[in-house]
Amino acid sequence: MSRPVQYGGQAVIEGVMMRGPQESAIAVRLPNGEIEVTHSKLNTWSSKSILKLPLIRGFVALVDSLVLGTRSLTFSANRSMGEEKDGKELGFWEMTFTIGVAFALGLLLFVGLPTGAAHLFQARVVGPVGQNILEGAIRLVIFFLYILLISRLKDIQRVFQYHGAEHKAIFTYEAGKDLTVDNARSFSRLHPRCGTSFLLIVVIVSVFVFAFVGLYPLWWRLLSRMLLMPLVAGIAYEVLKFSSRNLESPWLYWFVVPGLLLQKLTTREPDDAQLEVALAALKGVLDSGQELS
């Protein structure tokens, strides 16, 4: 028996992107106050059977989300400022460069910095277990401070409101309610399948995975983290999917609580106008079928 689709999305500039099994929809609030919904077919490369295998599909989903998310952000930024819908979009090499730079900065901040910092304390914290716990703790602190800092930016706070609207819209659909603002308003802005929770699980899983890798020399310690990141992402993805589908289990529910608490920083309560945009985006993908996600 196939499971129903678990729809997901992303907050963008003055709007929300939702994705279904076959297509995505971006709803943006235009400068004139109207809501514009744009549909796009999803690329088929990530639907290959081998790429849907456990562990592999997690890293594939991460890359796919980065590509789709970057395109959606660029598109929404242009439309929210009133630029033409058929204006210039990021080409293949521009997209590759943008994602490459973002990925490199992420590796530097969340891999290079905590790994190097933990290595400096190797005389006081010895052994792979102690070093990996220290490295993981430093990574968690950096991750938390990063989110805390960007959450204070005024423009980001508005994006976080749309993030909350996205979650409320998905909760409304999953509860079988009519997709109306009145129904969506009562639901939580914290969702167990959120990307914020996924990133937190990645940080936690990395502590256990990296414990099996040697600590010396430093260049190998850094390289091994990068090489193992697809595996870490794959495990984290499976943990997130399994726990989000089994929340009736008290043990698994408490497992996702840290991610829900972290979402208090990455989401804000949306207003009715933002809920309307999120619901429009979700309605835009519901005609794409009910295939297993």
Helices and strands as residue ranges (DSSP letters): E 8-12, E 15-19, E 23-29, E 35-41, G 45-47, G 49-52, H 56-80, H 92-107, I 108-112, H 113-120, H 128-150, H 154-174, H 181-185, H 195-210, H 218-244, H 250-266, H 272-285, G 286-288
